[in-house]
Amino acid sequence: MSWYVWAKLAFLAWALISLIIYAIRRADDRNALKTLRTQPVLRTLSEEELAALAPLQQAQKLHFKPDVRRIRGRYRQHGLSANGSSTTHDTIDDVTVLLPYDAEAFLAEDNEAEVVISGNVAVVVKLNGFEVVDGYRRALRATPPTGTETTPEEAPVVLTTTASDAPVTPATTVAAATEPEWLGQRDETTAEAQLRLPRQWRSATVWCCVLAVFLLWLATCAFGRPVQLLFLVAGLACITVAIVRAVRRTPPVVPAVRRIDRARGRLAEFAMKAANNASLTQRHTFLGSNLQVQLPRHWQKSNRVPYGEDMHIEVDRLNGRVLGLGEGWSLAEEHQRFPAPRWGVPLLLTLLGLFGLLLALPDEGSMRNMLTTGMASIIPGTVREDATPQGLLQDRPSPGDVLKVSGEGTCALVSDRTPGQEDIAIADCSQVLWGGTPAHMPFPQVEPALLALYGGEYLRTRPSSRHAALASMLGAMDTLSLSALREVWEVRGLEDLVALVEDACTTDAPACTDLKTSLVRTLDLQFNGPDGDTALDDWPSLAAQLRKQAAEIPAAFNSIEMSPGDVEAIRTLTRDFASTPLKQALVGQSTPLLEQQRGGVILALDDPVLPTEQIDQRITEAYAVQGRAVPDNLLVQWARSEQLSLQPSPFSLQARVMAAYQDNGSLHLDLMAMDADGASRGVAAIAGSLLLMLSLGLLLGQGYLLVQGLRQALARRTALAQDIARRPPPGQPWRF
């Protein structure tokens, strides 16, 4: 294995070990907490401590009894990190603790703490010199803890508030002083009621579009015509519902009117560690000591809200949402002056259009063929039963017409689209030339030596008789399985190979040099002479020895033994060498051949119409005489095309016209067979065309709305930020 695989395995092993260690430590934490629950109660919380813990209780959803217990031990923090996020836990004596306010600054090597238990965490009330009442007071004043030296980086600044020279006040006095003065209630306005409703994002319209794309895509799959029609009708129904939902104006929902509380008080912001993850710090805003409120996010980010100062506040106490602060800070007025643009739905529909466009791309053929097939399948046409091609030439059929014709035709010549064989004429029996002038394909105009090197018939092979006798003897002795013996052939004609190569290579071209070098390396022959073995490791010595051997040894005995793989490697080398000039010659001959094919009607379908079995059988028998399978090469393809393009065969078809156009003097008709497969392809083309149009409509229409919505959102954001900067602060400075 590579070092990369070993590194991945080591990383996975380390991750597994870390997870096991984390699970063991968490089990120890839970056991330590169970032990703490059995400890005697030291005392109960005082009213001051309850008031100081009220913000934590509201923000962290803590539920605890006022029973205080004592723990002693070392402080330790452990956790787990994965994918850029981490989960950590603060523990004292293996008990998971929540350190409120600035209690972390009082940690020492040996700690003594008083805690109350809430769920699976112990909330610290006292820790060494820390008391939660004083911590709450410092959090309100944003001063460092008493008796400790902390750097600016270490000081837990949890509140952006007032000056630090305010007099020290007991916690109960501070808590009472921060309680708001309730000035009364008023009815919620219609605009404010609309703000607390979830935004109508037209979920029904989006889901209908999603279903339409999915159902139309299913209709393009080859499930059979009845099932495809079902999916097609269902997709059209979803499109209809989506259009109706998009243009229909739904009346606005009028929610029940709530009562809005008006107060004069101070806002405080606390930074608190999450109870279940000490690495996560959350900021919470409170009105008074125990009412958690939610300021609009852009008001918080503006840094214009003075925490700890008296101001008029309008708040919905049912959900804690702040609707107004002093003069000029009204959430409803903001939304009326700066309405929020809608770009969420256009974004979803634009992505859906892009996804649908990828699904609509045809797997085979062009998009134009899909559209023309779909249109022709919808358009009702006439039934044509022309007996001769002249009837079709005189009265050209239209897309959608049904042809019922029969006669005799030949396989039409077309340009081969196989990679590497482009622009070479080939007979395509799925296109019938009816009534036209077929082209006569001449023999390839290439040097005989190149043709022989390409065909590979210069080597004559047969199973080795010596090898067969050895195998028979070993099989009779049961010393070796016949299947373990490698097949060996007797090969004749290597001297012909030398002659052909030298006839084809009249110059020292790089291709000839490479061919000779490769043949010498593949043959790897040695000459057994009186002076010992001599390696034939260059072309001149190899060619000279093979010529000498052919002249001295009768042809019946002049053979060498080779494996079938080596024989095929030699033929592959010579075929690759001769393929380039052969392709050039065939391409040069194909252009005039395609122009000679004129007149008549070309009936083009997806599947072959004329039979080819007789000609294929004839070619197979010709190669079977030589003991070879029919090779897949250009010469066989050219000879086969020559016979197919000249031999007329009867045909009979019933098909629908997809397209009709003139091509090189012939009327070219693209047809789709009127069978089960043809009907299925017609429904698939209709569904694909509808899916393409729906996807383009969503992509262009909703994409335009998305761009407009994003531009309006950026403009609203800038204008709203400028408006907030011009507003007066929503309160007067206040000091403790």
Backbone hydrogen bonds, N-H to C=O, Kabsch-Sander energy under -0.5 kcal/mol:
donor,donor_aa,acceptor,acceptor_aa,energy
6,W,2,S,-1.9
7,A,3,W,-2.5
8,K,4,Y,-2.2
9,L,5,V,-2.5
10,A,6,W,-2.5
11,F,7,A,-2.4
12,L,8,K,-2.5
13,A,9,L,-2.4
14,W,10,A,-2.5
15,A,11,F,-2.4
16,L,12,L,-2.4
17,I,13,A,-2.5
18,S,14,W,-2.5
19,L,15,A,-2.2
20,I,16,L,-2.2
21,I,17,I,-2.5
22,Y,18,S,-2.4
23,A,19,L,-2.4
24,I,20,I,-2.2
25,R,21,I,-2.3
26,R,22,Y,-2.3
27,A,23,A,-1.9
28,D,24,I,-2.1
29,D,25,R,-2.2
30,R,26,R,-2.2
31,N,27,A,-2.2
32,A,28,D,-2.5
33,L,29,D,-2.1
34,K,30,R,-2.1
35,T,31,N,-2.2
36,L,32,A,-2.1
37,R,33,L,-1.9
38,T,34,K,-0.9
38,T,35,T,-0.7
39,Q,36,L,-1.4
42,L,68,V,-3.1
43,R,68,V,-1.1
45,L,66,P,-1.6
50,L,46,S,-2.4
51,A,47,E,-2.4
52,A,48,E,-2.1
53,L,49,E,-2.0
54,A,50,L,-0.7
57,Q,53,L,-2.7
58,Q,54,A,-2.3
59,A,55,P,-2.8
60,Q,56,L,-3.0
62,L,57,Q,-1.1
65,K,117,I,-0.6
68,V,43,R,-3.3
68,V,66,P,-0.5
69,R,115,V,-2.7
71,I,113,A,-2.6
73,G,111,N,-2.2
76,R,91,T,-2.7
78,H,89,H,-1.6
80,L,87,T,-2.5
82,A,85,S,-3.0
85,S,82,A,-1.9
87,T,80,L,-2.7
89,H,78,H,-2.5
91,T,76,R,-2.3
92,I,95,V,-2.0
93,D,74,R,-2.0
95,V,92,I,-1.6
96,T,94,D,-0.5
97,V,90,D,-2.9
98,L,122,A,-2.5
99,L,97,V,-0.6
103,A,100,P,-2.1
105,A,102,D,-1.4
106,F,103,A,-1.7
107,L,104,E,-1.2
111,N,73,G,-2.2
111,N,109,E,-0.5
113,A,71,I,-2.7
114,E,126,K,-2.4
115,V,69,R,-3.0
116,V,123,V,-2.0
118,S,121,V,-2.9
121,V,118,S,-1.5
122,A,96,T,-2.6
123,V,116,V,-3.3
123,V,121,V,-0.5
124,V,98,L,-2.1
124,V,122,A,-0.5
125,V,114,E,-3.7
126,K,114,E,-1.7
127,L,130,F,-2.1
128,N,112,E,-2.4
130,F,127,L,-3.5
132,V,125,V,-2.3
135,G,131,E,-2.6
136,Y,132,V,-2.3
137,R,133,V,-1.9
138,R,134,D,-2.7
139,A,135,G,-2.3
140,L,136,Y,-1.9
141,R,137,R,-1.9
142,A,138,R,-2.4
143,T,138,R,-1.2
148,T,145,P,-1.1
150,T,148,T,-0.7
155,A,151,T,-2.2
157,V,155,A,-1.8
158,V,156,P,-1.1
161,T,159,L,-1.2
162,T,140,L,-0.5
166,A,163,A,-0.6
174,V,170,P,-2.5
175,A,171,A,-3.1
176,A,172,T,-2.2
177,A,173,T,-2.4
178,T,174,V,-1.8
179,E,175,A,-0.5
179,E,176,A,-0.8
181,E,264,R,-3.0
182,W,180,P,-0.7
183,L,262,R,-3.1
184,G,262,R,-0.9
186,R,260,I,-2.0
188,E,258,R,-2.3
193,A,189,T,-2.3
194,Q,190,T,-2.2
195,L,191,A,-1.2
196,R,192,E,-1.1
197,L,194,Q,-0.8
201,W,199,R,-1.0
206,V,202,R,-2.0
207,W,203,S,-2.8
208,C,204,A,-2.2
209,C,205,T,-2.1
210,V,206,V,-2.4
211,L,207,W,-2.7
212,A,208,C,-2.4
213,V,209,C,-2.4
214,F,210,V,-2.3
215,L,211,L,-3.1
216,L,212,A,-2.4
217,W,213,V,-1.9
218,L,214,F,-2.1
219,A,215,L,-1.9
220,T,216,L,-0.8
220,T,217,W,-0.9
221,C,218,L,-1.3
223,F,221,C,-2.1
228,Q,224,G,-2.5
229,L,225,R,-2.6
230,L,226,P,-1.9
231,F,227,V,-2.2
232,L,228,Q,-2.5
233,V,229,L,-2.7
234,A,230,L,-2.3
235,G,231,F,-2.5
236,L,232,L,-2.3
237,A,233,V,-2.3
238,C,234,A,-2.1
239,I,235,G,-2.1
240,T,236,L,-2.3
241,V,237,A,-2.4
242,A,238,C,-2.4
243,I,239,I,-2.3
244,V,240,T,-2.4
245,R,241,V,-2.8
246,A,242,A,-1.9
247,V,243,I,-2.1
248,R,244,V,-1.8
250,T,248,R,-0.8
260,I,186,R,-3.1
261,D,315,V,-2.1
262,R,184,G,-3.1
263,A,313,I,-2.8
264,R,181,E,-2.4
265,G,311,M,-2.1
266,R,178,T,-0.5
268,A,286,F,-2.4
270,F,284,H,-2.7
272,M,270,F,-0.6
272,M,282,Q,-3.4
274,A,277,N,-0.8
274,A,280,L,-2.6
277,N,274,A,-0.8
278,A,88,T,-2.7
280,L,277,N,-1.5
281,T,279,S,-0.6
282,Q,272,M,-3.4
282,Q,280,L,-0.5
284,H,270,F,-2.7
285,T,293,V,-0.6
286,F,268,A,-3.1
287,L,291,L,-3.2
288,G,266,R,-1.3
288,G,286,F,-0.6
291,L,287,L,-0.8
292,Q,290,N,-0.7
293,V,285,T,-2.1
294,Q,320,G,-3.5
295,L,293,V,-0.6
299,W,296,P,-0.7
300,Q,296,P,-1.9
301,K,297,R,-2.3
302,S,298,H,-0.9
303,N,300,Q,-1.1
304,R,299,W,-0.7
307,Y,160,T,-0.5
307,Y,305,V,-0.9
308,G,267,L,-2.4
309,E,306,P,-1.1
311,M,265,G,-1.5
313,I,263,A,-3.1
314,E,324,G,-2.3
315,V,261,D,-2.3
315,V,313,I,-0.5
316,D,321,R,-2.5
317,R,315,V,-0.9
319,N,316,D,-1.2
320,G,316,D,-2.1
321,R,316,D,-0.8
322,V,294,Q,-2.2
323,L,314,E,-2.9
324,G,314,E,-1.4
325,L,329,W,-2.2
326,G,312,H,-2.8
330,S,328,G,-0.6
331,L,323,L,-2.6
334,E,330,S,-1.9
335,H,331,L,-1.9
336,Q,332,A,-1.5
337,R,333,E,-2.5
338,F,334,E,-3.4
343,W,341,P,-0.7
347,L,343,W,-1.6
348,L,344,G,-2.1
349,L,345,V,-2.7
350,T,346,P,-2.3
351,L,347,L,-2.3
352,L,348,L,-2.2
353,G,349,L,-2.4
354,L,350,T,-2.2
355,F,351,L,-2.4
356,G,352,L,-3.0
357,L,353,G,-2.1
358,L,354,L,-1.6
359,L,355,F,-1.8
360,A,356,G,-2.0
361,L,357,L,-0.9
370,M,366,S,-1.6
371,L,367,M,-2.3
372,T,368,R,-2.8
373,T,369,N,-2.5
374,G,370,M,-2.3
375,M,371,L,-2.6
376,A,372,T,-2.6
377,S,373,T,-1.9
378,I,374,G,-1.0
378,I,375,M,-0.5
379,I,375,M,-2.5
381,G,400,G,-0.7
384,R,382,T,-0.5
384,R,402,V,-3.9
391,G,388,T,-0.8
392,L,388,T,-0.8
393,L,389,P,-2.1
394,Q,390,Q,-2.5
395,D,391,G,-2.0
400,G,657,V,-2.9
401,D,398,S,-2.2
402,V,382,T,-2.7
403,L,401,D,-0.5
403,L,655,A,-3.5
404,K,384,R,-3.0
405,V,653,L,-1.5
407,G,651,F,-2.1
409,G,649,S,-2.4
410,T,433,L,-1.8
411,C,644,L,-1.3
412,A,428,D,-0.9
412,A,431,Q,-2.7
414,V,426,I,-2.7
416,D,424,I,-2.6
421,Q,418,T,-2.7
423,D,416,D,-1.0
424,I,421,Q,-1.3
426,I,414,V,-2.4
428,D,412,A,-3.0
428,D,426,I,-0.5
429,C,427,A,-0.6
431,Q,428,D,-1.5
432,V,603,L,-2.5
433,L,410,T,-3.2
433,L,431,Q,-0.5
434,W,432,V,-0.8
434,W,601,V,-3.3
435,G,433,L,-0.6
437,T,598,R,-3.1
441,M,439,A,-0.6
446,V,444,P,-2.0
451,L,447,E,-2.1
452,A,448,P,-2.6
453,L,449,A,-2.5
454,Y,450,L,-2.3
455,G,451,L,-2.4
456,G,452,A,-2.2
459,L,456,G,-1.0
460,R,458,Y,-0.5
460,R,492,R,-2.7
461,T,459,L,-0.5
462,R,490,E,-1.3
464,S,488,V,-2.1
468,A,464,S,-2.0
469,A,465,S,-2.3
470,L,466,R,-2.2
471,A,467,H,-2.4
472,S,468,A,-2.2
473,M,469,A,-2.2
474,L,470,L,-2.4
475,G,471,A,-2.2
476,A,472,S,-2.0
477,M,473,M,-1.6
478,D,474,L,-0.5
478,D,475,G,-0.8
479,T,474,L,-1.6
480,L,474,L,-0.7
484,A,481,S,-1.3
485,L,482,L,-1.3
489,W,562,M,-3.2
490,E,462,R,-3.5
491,V,489,W,-0.6
491,V,560,I,-3.1
492,R,460,R,-2.5
497,L,493,G,-1.8
498,V,494,L,-2.0
499,A,495,E,-2.0
500,L,496,D,-2.7
501,V,497,L,-2.5
502,E,498,V,-2.2
503,D,499,A,-2.0
504,A,500,L,-2.4
505,C,501,V,-2.1
506,T,504,A,-1.0
509,A,507,T,-1.6
513,T,509,A,-2.2
514,D,510,P,-2.4
515,L,511,A,-2.1
516,K,512,C,-2.5
517,T,513,T,-2.3
518,S,514,D,-2.3
519,L,515,L,-2.3
520,V,516,K,-2.3
521,R,517,T,-2.0
522,T,518,S,-2.3
523,L,519,L,-2.7
524,D,520,V,-2.2
527,F,534,T,-3.2
528,N,526,Q,-0.5
529,G,527,F,-1.1
529,G,532,G,-2.1
532,G,529,G,-1.7
534,T,527,F,-2.4
536,L,525,L,-2.3
537,D,535,A,-1.4
542,L,538,D,-2.1
543,A,539,W,-3.1
544,A,540,P,-2.4
545,Q,541,S,-2.1
546,L,542,L,-2.2
547,R,543,A,-2.1
548,K,544,A,-2.4
549,Q,545,Q,-2.4
550,A,546,L,-1.9
551,A,547,R,-1.8
552,E,548,K,-1.7
553,I,549,Q,-2.3
557,F,554,P,-1.3
558,N,554,P,-0.9
559,S,557,F,-1.4
560,I,491,V,-1.9
562,M,489,W,-2.4
567,V,563,S,-1.9
568,E,564,P,-2.3
569,A,565,G,-1.9
570,I,566,D,-2.0
571,R,567,V,-2.1
572,T,568,E,-2.3
573,L,569,A,-2.0
574,T,570,I,-2.2
575,R,571,R,-2.4
576,D,572,T,-2.5
577,F,573,L,-1.9
578,A,574,T,-2.1
579,S,575,R,-1.3
580,T,576,D,-0.7
582,L,578,A,-1.7
583,K,579,S,-2.8
584,Q,580,T,-2.1
585,A,581,P,-2.0
586,L,582,L,-2.5
587,V,583,K,-2.7
588,G,584,Q,-2.0
589,Q,585,A,-1.7
590,S,586,L,-1.8
591,T,587,V,-1.3
593,L,589,Q,-1.2
594,L,590,S,-2.4
595,E,591,T,-1.4
596,Q,592,P,-1.7
597,Q,593,L,-1.0
598,R,437,T,-1.0
598,R,596,Q,-1.1
601,V,434,W,-2.4
602,I,667,L,-2.7
603,L,432,V,-2.5
603,L,601,V,-0.6
604,A,602,I,-0.7
604,A,669,L,-2.8
605,L,430,S,-2.6
605,L,603,L,-0.5
609,V,429,C,-2.7
610,L,429,C,-1.4
616,D,612,T,-2.2
617,Q,613,E,-2.5
618,R,614,Q,-1.9
619,I,615,I,-2.1
620,T,616,D,-2.3
621,E,617,Q,-2.3
622,A,618,R,-1.7
623,Y,619,I,-1.7
624,A,620,T,-1.9
625,V,621,E,-1.5
626,Q,622,A,-0.5
626,Q,623,Y,-0.5
627,G,624,A,-1.3
628,R,623,Y,-2.3
633,N,631,P,-1.2
637,Q,633,N,-2.1
638,W,634,L,-2.6
639,A,635,L,-2.5
640,R,636,V,-2.6
641,S,637,Q,-2.3
642,E,638,W,-2.0
643,Q,639,A,-1.7
644,L,640,R,-2.4
645,S,641,S,-2.3
646,L,642,E,-0.6
646,L,643,Q,-0.6
647,Q,643,Q,-1.4
649,S,409,G,-2.6
651,F,407,G,-2.8
653,L,405,V,-2.6
655,A,403,L,-2.0
656,R,672,M,-3.0
657,V,401,D,-3.2
658,M,670,D,-3.8
659,A,670,D,-1.2
661,Y,668,H,-2.2
663,D,666,S,-3.0
666,S,663,D,-1.6
667,L,600,G,-2.1
668,H,661,Y,-3.3
668,H,666,S,-0.7
669,L,602,I,-2.8
669,L,667,L,-0.6
670,D,659,A,-2.5
670,D,668,H,-0.5
671,L,604,A,-3.2
671,L,669,L,-0.6
672,M,656,R,-2.0
674,M,654,Q,-2.5
675,D,673,A,-1.0
679,A,675,D,-2.7
680,S,676,A,-2.2
681,R,677,D,-2.4
682,G,678,G,-2.2
683,V,679,A,-2.2
684,A,680,S,-2.4
685,A,681,R,-2.3
686,I,682,G,-2.2
687,A,683,V,-2.8
688,G,684,A,-2.7
689,S,685,A,-2.4
690,L,686,I,-2.5
691,L,687,A,-2.7
692,L,688,G,-2.3
693,M,689,S,-2.5
694,L,690,L,-2.8
695,S,691,L,-2.5
696,L,692,L,-2.5
697,G,693,M,-2.4
698,L,694,L,-2.5
699,L,695,S,-2.8
700,L,696,L,-2.7
701,G,697,G,-2.4
702,Q,697,G,-0.6
702,Q,698,L,-1.3
703,G,698,L,-0.7
703,G,699,L,-0.6
704,Y,700,L,-1.9
705,L,701,G,-1.9
706,L,702,Q,-2.5
707,V,703,G,-2.3
708,Q,704,Y,-2.4
709,G,705,L,-2.7
710,L,706,L,-2.6
711,R,707,V,-2.2
712,Q,708,Q,-2.5
713,A,709,G,-2.4
714,L,710,L,-2.4
715,A,711,R,-2.3
716,R,712,Q,-2.8
717,R,713,A,-2.5
718,T,714,L,-2.2
719,A,715,A,-2.6
720,L,716,R,-2.9
721,A,717,R,-2.1
722,Q,718,T,-2.2
723,D,719,A,-2.2
724,I,720,L,-2.5
725,A,721,A,-1.9
726,R,722,Q,-1.2
727,R,723,D,-0.7
727,R,724,I,-0.7
731,G,729,P,-1.1
732,Q,310,D,-1.9
